[in-house]
Amino acid sequence: MARQAQQHTPQQPIRSGFGHDTTASQILDRVDLSGCTAIVTGGYSGLGLETVKALAGAGVRITVPARRPEHAREILGHAGLGAVEVHAMDLGELASVREFARAYLESGLGLDILINNAAIMACPETRVGPGWEAQFATNHLGHFTLANELWPVLADGGARVVSLSSTGHKLSGIRFDDLQFSTGYDKWQAYGQAKTANSLFAVELDKRGQEHGVRAFAVHPGGIMTELQRHLPREEMVAAGWMDESGKLREGFKTPQQGAATSVWAATSPRLDGLGGVYCEDCDIARPTEVGSPLARYVGVDAHAVDPVTAARLWDVSAELTGANAFG
């Protein structure tokens, strides 16, 4: 891809022609991406699996890092995706992330697309690595390390990086005074911080990567029922209004195929050439949250999740924590 001059992309829709109900396969209908390469974390479950199906259908050569590689191979094989390469990686263990990245660099494969899709949500208090809160460590620090360790191939191909955030970002900004919830753990605040971090990562990576042709996007896939909800009892989801007592989902929830569409769009759309560093939803760049609107909790991106000053600060803190910084 051609090198792009640094520029600010407005946080406003570009009328993509797609929307809430678009599926990932529709994004790539009659699109040939043969010769392209991609890494999709969590690419054997839920949204990740549908993302892999759509990209593979367009001819992309895909690698899926997985904490349980044999399990991932089994699922991908049953889905007719036996050609997808699977390698071991645990986002919660930075040594594992570095080993995967080292092996990928040594493989000689290029990299056109990195989709940081894997996540955990609202889990009981869990510590990983040197005692880090698991949601921040897995959803953000693991992916932060992965992108930095893969930087040589990302820069070489002028890649796109897609970071999955969500409306969970509206639950919390970055708690710089207590990133790891050393006191008063709250599973939803922790998830909110991690999803804000995913968005801010895209903002700062895009700023740093532009001169190398690397562009980054944050994505809200929509409300979808997948394995991400495995830590939530049904009564909690009923109380939240996600479903009724019988388990019927409320109107507005997406299918996994629809949920994967915005990731695939952000990773491949020519309409985004020369753009980046923005939060996307429903297969378009999102609007800023309309504060005070009845839909403010569900639509748009809050200012704290795309603030460039906070993004730069979080990058520096993340680099210090992980020891990973391709720009250091």
Residue pairs with C-beta under 8 A, 6 or more apart in sequence:
1 157
1 158
1 159
1 213
1 273
2 158
2 213
3 158
3 211
3 212
3 213
4 210
4 211
4 213
4 215
4 274
5 210
6 207
6 210
6 211
7 210
7 274
8 277
9 275
9 276
9 277
9 278
9 285
10 278
10 285
11 278
11 279
11 285
11 286
11 287
11 288
11 301
11 306
12 285
12 287
13 284
13 285
13 286
13 287
14 271
14 275
14 284
14 285
15 284
16 265
16 269
16 271
16 283
16 284
18 26
18 27
18 261
18 265
18 282
18 283
18 284
19 282
19 283
19 284
20 222
20 252
20 254
20 258
20 282
21 254
21 258
22 258
22 261
22 265
22 282
22 283
23 54
23 255
23 257
23 258
23 260
23 261
24 50
24 51
24 53
24 54
24 257
24 258
24 260
24 261
24 263
24 264
25 53
25 54
25 57
25 257
26 261
27 54
27 261
27 264
27 265
27 268
27 269
27 283
28 54
28 55
28 57
28 58
28 264
28 268
31 58
31 268
32 58
32 59
33 55
33 58
33 59
33 60
33 268
34 58
34 59
34 60
35 59
36 59
36 60
36 61
36 112
36 113
37 60
37 61
37 62
37 63
37 109
37 110
37 111
37 112
37 113
37 157
38 55
38 60
38 61
38 62
38 63
38 111
38 112
38 113
38 114
38 115
38 267
39 62
39 63
39 64
39 65
39 104
39 111
39 113
39 114
39 115
39 150
40 48
40 51
40 52
40 55
40 62
40 63
40 64
40 115
40 117
41 48
41 64
41 65
41 89
41 91
41 115
41 116
41 117
41 118
41 143
41 146
42 48
42 66
42 117
42 118
42 119
43 49
43 51
43 52
43 62
43 64
43 66
43 72
43 76
43 84
43 115
43 117
44 52
44 64
44 66
44 71
44 72
44 75
44 76
44 86
45 75
45 226
45 227
46 224
46 226
46 227
46 228
46 256
46 259
47 117
47 164
47 221
47 224
47 226
47 256
47 259
47 260
47 263
48 64
48 115
48 117
48 118
48 260
49 75
49 76
49 79
49 256
50 256
50 257
50 259
50 260
51 115
51 117
51 260
51 263
51 264
52 62
52 64
52 76
52 81
52 84
53 79
53 81
54 260
54 264
55 62
55 113
55 264
55 267
55 268
56 62
56 81
56 83
56 84
58 268
60 112
60 113
61 85
61 109
62 84
62 85
63 84
63 85
63 86
63 87
63 104
63 109
64 72
64 76
64 84
64 85
64 86
64 87
65 86
65 87
65 88
65 89
65 100
65 146
66 72
66 86
66 87
66 88
66 89
67 88
67 89
67 90
67 91
69 86
69 87
69 88
72 86
73 82
73 86
76 82
76 84
76 86
87 100
87 103
87 104
88 96
88 99
88 100
89 96
89 97
89 99
89 100
89 146
90 96
90 97
90 142
91 97
91 118
91 137
91 138
91 139
91 142
91 143
91 146
92 128
92 129
92 134
92 137
92 138
92 142
93 128
93 129
94 129
94 141
94 142
94 145
94 322
94 323
94 324
97 142
97 145
97 146
97 149
98 145
98 149
100 146
101 145
101 146
101 149
101 150
102 149
104 111
104 150
104 153
105 149
105 150
105 152
105 153
109 153
110 153
110 156
110 157
111 150
111 153
111 154
111 156
111 157
111 159
112 157
112 159
112 160
113 159
113 160
113 161
113 162
113 267
113 268
114 146
114 147
114 150
114 154
114 159
114 160
114 161
114 162
115 161
115 162
115 164
115 263
115 267
116 143
116 146
116 147
116 161
116 162
116 163
116 164
116 198
117 162
117 164
117 263
118 138
118 139
118 143
119 138
119 139
119 164
119 194
119 228
120 134
120 135
120 138
120 139
120 228
120 231
121 135
121 168
121 191
121 228
121 229
121 231
121 232
122 187
122 188
122 191
122 231
122 232
123 134
123 135
123 187
123 231
124 187
124 231
125 133
125 181
125 185
125 187
126 133
126 134
127 133
127 134
128 134
128 137
128 138
129 137
131 180
132 141
132 180
132 321
133 179
133 180
133 181
133 185
133 190
135 187
135 190
135 191
135 193
135 194
136 179
136 180
136 190
136 193
136 194
136 197
138 194
139 194
139 195
139 197
139 198
140 194
140 197
140 198
140 201
140 318
141 318
141 321
141 322
143 163
143 198
143 201
144 201
144 318
144 319
144 322
144 324
145 322
145 324
147 154
147 161
147 201
147 205
147 326
148 319
148 322
148 324
148 325
148 326
149 324
149 326
151 326
153 159
154 161
154 209
154 212
154 214
155 209
155 212
155 213
155 214
157 213
158 212
158 213
158 214
159 213
159 214
160 214
160 215
160 216
160 217
160 266
160 267
160 268
160 272
160 276
161 202
161 205
161 209
161 214
161 215
161 216
161 217
162 202
162 216
162 217
162 218
162 219
162 263
162 266
162 267
163 198
163 199
163 201
163 202
163 205
163 216
163 217
163 218
163 219
164 198
164 218
164 219
164 220
164 221
164 263
165 195
165 196
165 198
165 199
165 202
165 218
165 219
165 220
165 279
165 305
166 195
166 220
166 221
167 195
167 220
167 223
167 297
167 298
167 299
168 188
168 191
168 192
168 194
168 195
169 192
169 195
169 196
169 198
169 199
169 301
169 302
169 304
169 305
170 192
170 289
170 296
170 297
170 302
170 305
171 188
171 189
171 191
171 192
171 195
172 188
172 189
172 190
172 191
172 192
172 193
172 196
173 193
173 196
173 304
173 305
173 310
174 193
174 196
174 197
174 200
174 304
174 310
174 313
174 314
175 181
175 189
175 193
176 313
176 317
179 193
179 317
181 189
181 190
187 231
195 305
196 304
196 305
197 314
197 318
198 218
199 218
199 279
199 301
199 305
199 306
200 305
200 306
200 307
200 310
200 311
200 314
200 315
201 216
201 218
201 311
201 314
201 315
201 318
202 216
202 217
202 218
202 276
202 277
202 278
202 279
203 216
203 218
203 277
203 306
203 307
203 308
203 311
204 308
204 311
204 312
204 314
204 315
205 214
205 216
205 315
206 214
206 215
206 216
206 217
206 276
206 277
207 277
207 308
207 311
207 312
208 315
208 327
209 215
209 216
209 276
210 276
215 272
215 274
215 275
215 276
215 277
216 276
216 277
217 266
217 267
217 272
217 276
217 277
217 278
217 279
217 280
218 278
218 279
218 280
218 301
218 305
218 306
219 262
219 263
219 266
219 279
219 280
219 281
220 262
220 279
220 280
220 281
220 286
220 301
221 254
221 259
221 260
221 262
221 263
222 253
222 254
222 258
222 259
222 262
222 281
222 282
223 242
223 252
223 253
223 254
223 298
224 253
224 254
224 255
224 256
224 258
224 259
225 242
225 243
225 249
225 253
226 256
226 259
229 237
234 243
234 247
237 243
238 244
238 245
241 250
242 249
242 250
242 253
243 249
243 250
244 250
252 298
261 283
262 280
262 281
262 282
262 283
265 272
265 280
265 283
266 272
266 280
275 285
277 306
278 285
278 286
278 306
279 285
279 286
279 301
279 305
279 306
280 286
281 299
281 300
281 301
286 299
286 300
286 301
287 299
287 300
287 301
288 300
288 301
288 302
288 303
289 296
289 299
289 300
289 301
289 302
289 303
290 296
290 299
290 300
293 299
304 310
315 325
318 324
319 325
319 328
